[in-house]
Amino acid sequence: MLSENAATPSAVAAHLHLHGYGRSRLSVLEHMGGERERILSGTAEGWRRNDLAELNTLAIECVADEAALLLAPVPGLPDEAFHHDGQLTKREVRAITLAALAPVPGQLLWDVGAGCGSVAIEWLRCHSTCRAIAIEAEAARLRLIADNATALGVPALEIVGSRAPESLDGLASPDAVFIGGGGREAGLFERCWEALKPGGRLVANAVTLAGETRLIEWRARVGGSLTRIAIERAEAIGEQTGWRPLRTVTQFTAVKR
């Protein structure tokens, strides 16, 4: 890691310690190749050095503590990994949605009505060359998307802060499109399908009857498949445990031929 200044190693050590990587090994390399060359090493949790040179490079060996939250690159991150305002594709449905979108290295996703950006972020985490554009009209959610992308290691996520389908004009043609919320906007499905590359995948989720009706109508036009996803989670009911169902999701999937 190229440090900004002498304060960078301490800031990195504090960040690692805060997120459950306190045992990570840090090595600060100062004035490499010069007469004042020096190497200082220690752990993130025990880092106390404040006599560092402004010109330094930082080497990090990440070591997770026993209680650290390890986030796998496969789809289905815990819901708690995202900051959101309730507009979140839940973990189980998100994993199924990513499987239907079928991320391929180098391909581009449009996440239309991105909410907190969870689907686009998980797409990007599948491979370092995957690309994604999150389109979201609600201004308050744009900061959530940016913060989540940075925290989960994909700061290159492109964010478009305006309403679809108008905001889709001029964007690079996608290899896959995800439409959340049932696609209420007039002309949205048509615009996304038109922009989609041959062989591209379109996936749309709906939780309302009106949204489901739109998915049924769109399947009649272009083919594809419909799936209903019903998830129940075990939760406490007083001193006992029972099942609490999540909202049933209707999912439409189609490949453009």
C-alpha positions in Angstrom: 0.0 0.0 0.0 1.3 3.4 -0.9 0.9 5.7 2.1 -0.3 9.3 1.9 1.9 10.4 4.8 3.4 9.4 8.2 -0.1 9.1 9.7 -1.3 6.4 7.2 0.1 3.3 9.0 -1.6 4.3 12.3 -4.9 4.9 10.5 -4.7 1.5 8.7 -3.8 -0.2 12.0 -6.8 1.3 13.7 -9.1 0.3 10.8 -7.9 -3.3 10.8 -8.3 -3.5 14.6 -11.8 -2.1 14.5 -12.9 -4.7 11.9 -11.5 -7.8 13.6 -8.1 -7.9 12.0 -6.0 -6.8 15.0 -3.5 -9.6 14.7 -2.5 -8.5 11.2 1.2 -7.8 10.6 2.2 -4.4 9.4 5.6 -3.4 8.0 6.5 0.2 7.2 9.2 0.6 4.6 10.8 4.1 4.8 13.0 5.7 2.1 13.5 2.5 0.2 16.8 2.5 -1.7 18.1 5.5 0.1 20.6 6.1 2.9 17.8 6.4 5.5 16.1 3.2 4.5 14.3 1.5 7.5 11.8 -1.2 8.1 9.5 -1.1 11.2 7.1 -4.0 11.9 4.3 -4.8 14.4 0.7 -5.9 14.8 -2.3 -3.7 14.1 -3.7 -4.1 17.6 -0.3 -3.2 19.2 0.7 -0.4 16.8 2.1 2.6 18.6 4.7 4.1 16.3 4.4 7.8 15.6 8.0 8.5 14.5 7.5 7.6 10.9 8.9 9.2 7.8 6.4 11.1 5.5 7.8 8.9 2.6 6.8 5.3 3.4 5.2 2.2 1.9 3.1 -0.1 4.0 3.0 -3.9 3.7 0.1 -5.7 5.3 -0.4 -9.4 6.1 -4.1 -9.7 7.0 -4.9 -12.1 9.8 -8.5 -12.4 11.1 -9.3 -12.6 14.7 -11.6 -15.5 15.9 -14.6 -13.3 16.0 -14.0 -11.4 12.7 -16.8 -11.3 10.2 -15.4 -13.1 7.1 -17.3 -12.1 3.9 -17.0 -14.8 1.2 -16.8 -13.7 -2.5 -19.8 -16.0 -3.3 -23.2 -14.3 -3.5 -25.3 -14.1 -0.3 -23.6 -11.8 2.1 -25.4 -11.3 5.4 -28.0 -8.6 5.4 -26.1 -7.0 8.2 -23.1 -6.4 5.9 -25.1 -3.6 4.2 -26.2 -0.2 5.5 -29.8 0.3 4.2 -33.1 2.0 4.8 -35.2 -1.2 4.4 -34.8 -1.3 0.7 -32.7 -4.4 0.6 -32.9 -7.6 -1.4 -32.7 -10.2 1.4 -29.8 -12.6 1.6 -31.5 -15.7 0.3 -33.3 -14.0 -2.5 -30.1 -12.1 -3.4 -28.1 -15.3 -3.8 -30.8 -16.7 -6.0 -31.0 -13.5 -8.0 -27.2 -13.5 -8.6 -27.3 -17.1 -9.7 -29.9 -16.1 -12.3 -27.9 -13.1 -13.4 -24.9 -15.4 -13.8 -21.9 -13.0 -13.4 -19.1 -13.6 -16.0 -15.7 -12.0 -15.8 -15.5 -8.7 -17.7 -19.3 -8.4 -18.1 -21.4 -5.3 -17.2 -24.6 -5.3 -15.0 -27.2 -2.6 -14.8 -28.8 -2.6 -11.3 -32.0 -0.6 -11.9 -33.6 0.7 -8.8 -30.5 -0.3 -6.8 -31.7 0.5 -3.3 -28.6 0.2 -1.2 -26.7 -1.4 -4.1 -26.5 -4.9 -2.7 -27.0 -6.8 -6.0 -24.5 -4.7 -8.0 -22.0 -5.0 -5.1 -22.3 -8.7 -5.0 -22.0 -8.9 -8.8 -18.7 -7.0 -8.6 -17.4 -9.2 -5.8 -17.7 -12.3 -8.0 -14.7 -11.3 -10.1 -12.3 -8.3 -10.2 -13.1 -7.6 -13.9 -16.8 -7.5 -13.5 -18.4 -4.1 -14.0 -21.7 -2.7 -12.7 -23.8 0.5 -12.8 -26.2 1.2 -10.0 -29.2 3.4 -11.0 -31.1 4.9 -8.1 -33.5 7.9 -8.1 -33.7 8.4 -4.3 -30.9 10.9 -3.3 -30.6 9.5 0.3 -29.8 6.1 -1.0 -26.9 7.2 -3.2 -24.7 7.7 -0.1 -25.7 4.2 1.1 -24.6 2.7 -2.2 -21.3 4.5 -2.2 -20.6 3.6 1.4 -21.5 0.0 1.0 -19.4 -0.3 -2.2 -16.3 1.1 -0.4 -16.8 -1.0 2.8 -17.2 -4.2 0.8 -14.2 -3.7 -1.5 -15.7 -2.6 -4.8 -15.3 1.2 -4.8 -15.3 1.2 -8.6 -19.1 0.7 -8.7 -20.6 3.4 -11.0 -23.6 5.2 -9.5 -26.2 7.0 -11.6 -28.4 9.2 -9.4 -31.6 9.7 -11.5 -34.8 7.9 -12.5 -34.9 5.2 -15.1 -35.6 4.7 -17.9 -34.6 8.3 -18.8 -31.2 7.9 -17.0 -30.3 4.8 -19.1 -29.6 6.8 -22.3 -25.9 6.9 -23.1 -24.9 4.1 -20.7 -22.8 1.2 -22.0 -24.8 -1.8 -23.2 -25.2 -4.3 -20.4 -24.6 -8.1 -20.4 -27.2 -8.4 -17.6 -29.9 -6.3 -16.1 -31.6 -6.5 -12.7 -34.8 -4.7 -12.1 -36.0 -4.5 -8.5 -39.4 -3.4 -7.2 -41.4 -4.9 -10.1 -40.4 -2.3 -12.7 -43.2 0.2 -12.1 -41.9 2.9 -14.5 -43.5 3.1 -17.9 -41.3 1.8 -20.7 -38.6 0.5 -18.3 -38.7 -3.1 -19.4 -38.7 -2.2 -23.0 -35.7 0.1 -22.6 -33.7 -2.5 -20.7 -34.5 -5.3 -23.1 -33.6 -3.1 -26.1 -30.2 -2.2 -24.5 -29.4 -5.7 -23.4 -26.7 -7.5 -25.6 -27.6 -10.7 -27.4 -27.2 -13.6 -25.0 -27.7 -11.1 -22.1 -29.8 -12.0 -19.0 -32.7 -9.9 -17.6 -33.9 -10.7 -14.1 -36.7 -8.8 -12.3 -38.2 -9.3 -8.8 -41.6 -8.3 -7.6 -43.4 -8.6 -4.2 -46.8 -7.0 -5.1 -49.7 -8.3 -7.2 -49.3 -5.4 -9.6 -45.6 -6.2 -10.0 -46.2 -9.8 -10.5 -48.8 -9.0 -13.2 -46.2 -7.0 -15.0 -43.7 -9.9 -14.9 -46.4 -12.3 -16.3 -47.2 -9.9 -19.1 -43.5 -9.4 -20.0 -42.9 -13.2 -20.0 -45.8 -13.5 -22.5 -44.0 -11.1 -24.8 -40.4 -12.4 -24.7 -40.5 -15.8 -23.1 -38.4 -16.7 -20.1 -39.4 -18.2 -16.8 -41.2 -17.3 -13.6 -40.2 -18.5 -10.1 -41.8 -17.8 -6.7 -39.4 -17.6 -3.9 -40.8 -18.2 -0.3 -38.3 -18.0 2.6 -38.9 -18.6 6.3 -36.5 -17.8 9.1 -36.6 -19.3 12.6 -37.1 -16.7 15.2 -38.0 -16.5 18.9 -41.6 -16.6 19.9 -41.6 -15.9 23.6 -39.5 -18.7 25.1 -39.9 -20.9 22.0 -38.9 -20.8 18.4 -41.1 -20.5 15.3 -41.0 -19.7 11.6 -41.4 -16.1 10.3 -42.0 -15.9 6.6 -40.4 -13.1 4.5 -42.4 -11.5 1.7 -42.8 -14.0 -1.2 -40.9 -12.8 -4.3 -41.9 -13.5 -7.9 -38.8 -13.6 -10.1 -38.8 -13.3 -13.9 -35.7 -14.5 -15.8 -35.1 -14.3 -19.6 -32.2 -14.6 -22.0 -32.2 -12.3 -25.0 -31.8 -14.4 -28.2 
